Amino acid sequence: MPTVKITGWEYGFEKVAFTKLQSNLAKLSLKEAKNNTDDLLEKNIPITLYFVEETVATEFLRLAKSMNAIGHLEN
């Protein structure tokens, strides 16, 4: 199962867009996505997301990085 791990963020991180990305591509509820984003920003807790398709995981990671998230794909 393709897994994306978001481990941090850089200056200019797009919090709202990243939360919406989790909701749209990772199919999380908005509440869960917001909690993930807040945990990453405030507590430095990495986010692990599981995907059915590798193409969706790869696209999620590409978009997340464009929002200044730091992460990688795990297989």
Helices and strands as residue ranges (DSSP letters): E 3-9, H 15-25, H 30-43, E 47-50, H 54-66, E 69-74
